[in-house]
Amino acid sequence: MIKKISWKIIVGIVMVILSIMFYTLHYFIFRDAHHIFIYLLGDIAFVFIEVLMVTMIIHHLLSEWEKNSHLKKLNMVIEVFFSDFGKHLLVYLSNFDRNLKSVHDLIIDDGTCNMDFKCAFRAVKSYKSDVDINKVDLKKLSKFLTDKRPFLINMLQNPNLLEHATFTETVMAIFHIAEELAARDLDNISAEDLEHSKVDVERAYNKLIYQWLLYMKYTQQHFPYFFLFAMRTNPFDEKASRLERWYETSGI
């Protein structure tokens, strides 16, 4: 850090000296101090406008462009996540969620592609699922998560996801389920371990619902045609026309 500061100070001093030298040269050639100070003050006055344009306008526009570009890449990755993994897990676990009916109508579309995300987010943020862990086939779930482990690792290695805290937390919660189930004898699981698994599953499931809703909101705003397809495969809508495909290909 000290070396960088010293380098900048040296360059600054050199620039000031060169400026003084050329102004001095200008004076000795043309002998017109009045002309020098007119343009010097004019240039100094314009510096403030230049700072305003560069730092507050141009920089803001570039930042917005970079942010939108990053968001687009990020949501492309999240789309792959839900297509290859997340939607399968949501379809499976939602079948055993005894509280789903309390938010069901808010997270499905009525066919108009005009979902009320404000109400949906409010409901999902305070939502507490109740997964009937006795009906969940933990052995199949464990195998599914183990088989998808390389896919999840690749997700976490994607640089576009490093700043997406909620998505990273969701993937880590799913990883935790995989680790917990792999460490247990699922053929002779105790009541205590079963209850612990229920807590782990519900934590990941709740995060996954919220992440899915975030993605749906972005899709509706930027890709309405794709949002229509997403609603036809809505993992929470038992009447979705193409939902059966997710059952057939989920592996759980």
C-alpha positions as CSV (number, residue, x, y, z in Angstrom):
1,M,0.0,0.0,0.0
2,I,2.9,2.4,0.9
3,K,4.5,1.7,-2.5
4,K,1.3,2.5,-4.4
5,I,0.9,5.8,-2.5
6,S,4.5,6.8,-3.1
7,W,4.2,6.0,-6.8
8,K,1.1,8.2,-7.1
9,I,2.6,11.1,-5.2
10,I,5.7,11.0,-7.4
11,V,3.6,11.0,-10.6
12,G,1.5,13.9,-9.2
13,I,4.6,16.0,-8.4
14,V,6.1,15.3,-11.8
15,M,2.8,16.4,-13.5
16,V,2.7,19.6,-11.5
17,I,6.4,20.4,-12.3
18,L,5.8,19.7,-16.1
19,S,2.8,22.0,-16.0
20,I,4.8,24.8,-14.4
21,M,7.6,24.3,-16.9
22,F,5.3,24.6,-19.9
23,Y,3.5,27.6,-18.5
24,T,6.9,29.3,-17.9
25,L,8.0,28.4,-21.5
26,H,4.7,29.9,-22.8
27,Y,5.5,33.1,-21.0
28,F,9.1,33.4,-22.2
29,I,8.0,32.8,-25.8
30,F,4.8,35.0,-26.0
31,R,5.3,37.3,-23.0
32,D,1.6,37.3,-22.3
33,A,0.8,36.5,-18.7
34,H,-2.7,37.9,-19.1
35,H,-3.4,35.2,-21.7
36,I,-1.9,32.5,-19.5
37,F,-4.0,33.3,-16.5
38,I,-7.3,33.6,-18.5
39,Y,-7.0,30.1,-19.8
40,L,-5.5,28.8,-16.5
41,L,-8.5,30.0,-14.5
42,G,-10.9,28.8,-17.3
43,D,-9.4,25.3,-17.2
44,I,-9.5,25.2,-13.4
45,A,-13.2,26.3,-13.4
46,F,-14.0,23.5,-15.9
47,V,-12.4,20.9,-13.7
48,F,-15.4,21.0,-11.3
49,I,-17.8,20.4,-14.2
50,E,-15.6,17.6,-15.5
51,V,-15.5,15.9,-12.1
52,L,-19.3,16.2,-11.9
53,M,-19.7,14.6,-15.4
54,V,-17.2,11.8,-14.9
55,T,-17.8,10.8,-11.3
56,M,-21.5,11.4,-10.9
57,I,-22.9,10.9,-14.4
58,I,-20.7,8.8,-16.6
59,H,-19.5,6.6,-13.6
60,H,-23.1,6.1,-12.6
61,L,-24.1,5.0,-16.1
62,L,-21.2,2.6,-16.4
63,S,-21.9,1.2,-12.9
64,E,-25.6,0.6,-13.9
65,W,-24.6,-1.0,-17.1
66,E,-22.1,-3.3,-15.3
67,K,-24.7,-4.1,-12.7
68,N,-27.3,-5.1,-15.3
69,S,-24.8,-7.2,-17.2
70,H,-23.7,-9.0,-14.0
71,L,-27.3,-9.6,-13.0
72,K,-28.1,-11.0,-16.4
73,K,-25.2,-13.5,-16.2
74,L,-26.2,-14.3,-12.7
75,N,-29.7,-15.2,-13.5
76,M,-28.6,-17.3,-16.5
77,V,-26.7,-19.4,-14.0
78,I,-29.6,-19.5,-11.6
79,E,-31.9,-20.7,-14.4
80,V,-29.5,-23.6,-15.0
81,F,-29.6,-24.4,-11.3
82,F,-33.4,-24.6,-11.2
83,S,-33.8,-26.4,-14.5
84,D,-31.2,-29.1,-13.5
85,F,-31.7,-29.3,-9.8
86,G,-33.8,-26.8,-7.8
87,K,-37.1,-27.4,-9.5
88,H,-36.9,-31.1,-8.9
89,L,-36.2,-30.6,-5.2
90,L,-39.0,-28.1,-4.9
91,V,-41.5,-30.5,-6.6
92,Y,-40.5,-33.4,-4.4
93,L,-40.5,-31.6,-1.0
94,S,-43.6,-29.5,-1.7
95,N,-45.6,-32.7,-1.9
96,F,-44.9,-33.3,1.8
97,D,-45.3,-29.7,3.0
98,R,-48.4,-29.6,5.2
99,N,-48.4,-25.8,5.4
100,L,-48.0,-25.1,1.7
101,K,-51.7,-24.2,1.3
102,S,-51.2,-21.0,3.4
103,V,-49.0,-19.5,0.6
104,H,-50.0,-21.7,-2.3
105,D,-52.3,-19.1,-4.1
106,L,-49.6,-16.4,-3.8
107,I,-46.9,-18.3,-5.6
108,I,-48.8,-19.6,-8.5
109,D,-50.0,-17.6,-11.5
110,D,-53.7,-17.3,-12.5
111,G,-52.8,-17.5,-16.2
112,T,-52.4,-13.7,-16.7
113,C,-48.6,-13.7,-16.0
114,N,-49.3,-10.9,-13.4
115,M,-48.2,-12.5,-10.1
116,D,-48.3,-10.1,-7.1
117,F,-44.7,-10.5,-6.0
118,K,-45.1,-7.9,-3.3
119,C,-47.6,-10.0,-1.4
120,A,-45.8,-13.2,-2.3
121,F,-42.5,-12.0,-0.8
122,R,-44.2,-10.8,2.3
123,A,-45.8,-14.2,2.8
124,V,-42.7,-16.3,1.9
125,K,-40.4,-14.2,4.2
126,S,-42.5,-15.2,7.3
127,Y,-43.4,-18.6,6.0
128,K,-42.6,-21.7,8.0
129,S,-42.9,-25.0,6.2
130,D,-44.0,-28.2,7.8
131,V,-42.4,-31.1,5.9
132,D,-43.8,-34.5,6.9
133,I,-40.3,-36.1,7.2
134,N,-41.9,-39.5,7.7
135,K,-43.1,-39.5,4.2
136,V,-39.8,-38.3,2.7
137,D,-37.7,-41.1,1.3
138,L,-34.4,-40.0,2.9
139,K,-32.4,-42.7,1.0
140,K,-33.6,-41.5,-2.4
141,L,-33.2,-37.9,-1.3
142,S,-29.6,-38.6,-0.2
143,K,-28.8,-40.4,-3.4
144,F,-30.2,-37.5,-5.4
145,L,-28.2,-34.9,-3.5
146,T,-25.0,-37.0,-3.8
147,D,-25.4,-37.5,-7.5
148,K,-25.9,-33.7,-7.9
149,R,-22.9,-32.8,-5.7
150,P,-20.5,-32.1,-8.6
151,F,-23.2,-29.8,-10.1
152,L,-23.6,-27.9,-6.9
153,I,-19.8,-27.5,-6.5
154,N,-19.6,-26.1,-10.0
155,M,-22.3,-23.6,-9.0
156,L,-20.3,-22.4,-6.0
157,Q,-17.2,-22.0,-8.1
158,N,-18.9,-19.7,-10.6
159,P,-17.5,-16.1,-10.0
160,N,-20.9,-14.6,-10.9
161,L,-22.4,-16.1,-7.7
162,L,-19.8,-14.8,-5.2
163,E,-21.7,-11.7,-4.5
164,H,-25.1,-13.4,-4.4
165,A,-25.4,-14.1,-0.7
166,T,-28.9,-15.5,-0.6
167,F,-28.2,-18.0,-3.4
168,T,-24.9,-19.1,-1.8
169,E,-26.7,-19.6,1.5
170,T,-29.3,-21.7,-0.3
171,V,-26.7,-24.0,-1.9
172,M,-24.8,-24.4,1.4
173,A,-28.1,-25.3,3.2
174,I,-28.6,-28.0,0.6
175,F,-25.0,-29.2,1.0
176,H,-25.6,-29.5,4.7
177,I,-28.6,-31.9,4.1
178,A,-26.4,-34.1,1.8
179,E,-23.6,-34.2,4.4
180,E,-26.1,-35.0,7.3
181,L,-27.9,-37.8,5.4
182,A,-24.6,-39.3,4.1
183,A,-23.3,-39.6,7.7
184,R,-26.4,-41.4,9.0
185,D,-27.7,-45.0,8.8
186,L,-31.0,-44.2,7.1
187,D,-32.3,-47.8,7.5
188,N,-32.2,-47.4,11.3
189,I,-32.5,-43.7,11.9
190,S,-33.4,-42.6,15.4
191,A,-36.3,-40.3,16.2
192,E,-33.9,-37.6,17.3
193,D,-31.9,-37.8,14.0
194,L,-35.1,-37.8,12.0
195,E,-36.3,-34.7,13.7
196,H,-32.9,-33.1,13.1
197,S,-33.2,-34.0,9.4
198,K,-36.6,-32.4,9.3
199,V,-35.1,-29.1,10.6
200,D,-32.3,-29.3,8.0
201,V,-34.7,-30.1,5.1
202,E,-37.1,-27.3,6.1
203,R,-34.3,-24.8,6.3
204,A,-33.0,-25.5,2.8
205,Y,-36.6,-25.8,1.4
206,N,-37.6,-22.4,2.8
207,K,-34.5,-20.8,1.3
208,L,-35.1,-22.5,-2.0
209,I,-38.7,-21.2,-2.2
210,Y,-37.5,-17.6,-1.5
211,Q,-34.7,-18.0,-4.1
212,W,-37.1,-19.3,-6.7
213,L,-39.5,-16.4,-6.1
214,L,-36.6,-13.9,-6.6
215,Y,-35.8,-15.6,-9.9
216,M,-39.4,-15.6,-11.0
217,K,-39.7,-11.8,-10.3
218,Y,-36.6,-11.2,-12.5
219,T,-37.9,-13.4,-15.2
220,Q,-41.3,-11.7,-15.3
221,Q,-39.7,-8.2,-15.6
222,H,-37.1,-9.1,-18.2
223,F,-38.2,-12.2,-20.0
224,P,-42.0,-12.4,-19.9
225,Y,-42.1,-15.2,-22.5
226,F,-39.9,-17.3,-20.3
227,F,-42.0,-16.5,-17.3
228,L,-44.9,-18.0,-19.1
229,F,-43.0,-21.3,-19.5
230,A,-41.9,-21.2,-15.9
231,M,-45.5,-20.9,-14.7
232,R,-46.4,-23.9,-16.8
233,T,-43.8,-25.9,-14.9
234,N,-44.5,-24.2,-11.5
235,P,-43.3,-26.7,-8.9
236,F,-46.1,-25.6,-6.5
237,D,-49.0,-25.8,-9.0
238,E,-50.4,-29.3,-9.1
239,K,-52.4,-28.3,-12.2
240,A,-49.3,-27.1,-14.2
241,S,-49.5,-28.6,-17.6
242,R,-45.9,-29.8,-17.8
243,L,-45.3,-30.5,-14.1
244,E,-45.4,-34.3,-14.7
245,R,-42.1,-34.1,-16.6
246,W,-40.3,-32.9,-13.4
247,Y,-41.6,-36.0,-11.5
248,E,-40.3,-38.3,-14.3
249,T,-36.8,-36.8,-14.5
250,S,-36.2,-35.8,-10.9
251,G,-34.7,-39.1,-9.7
252,I,-36.5,-38.7,-6.4
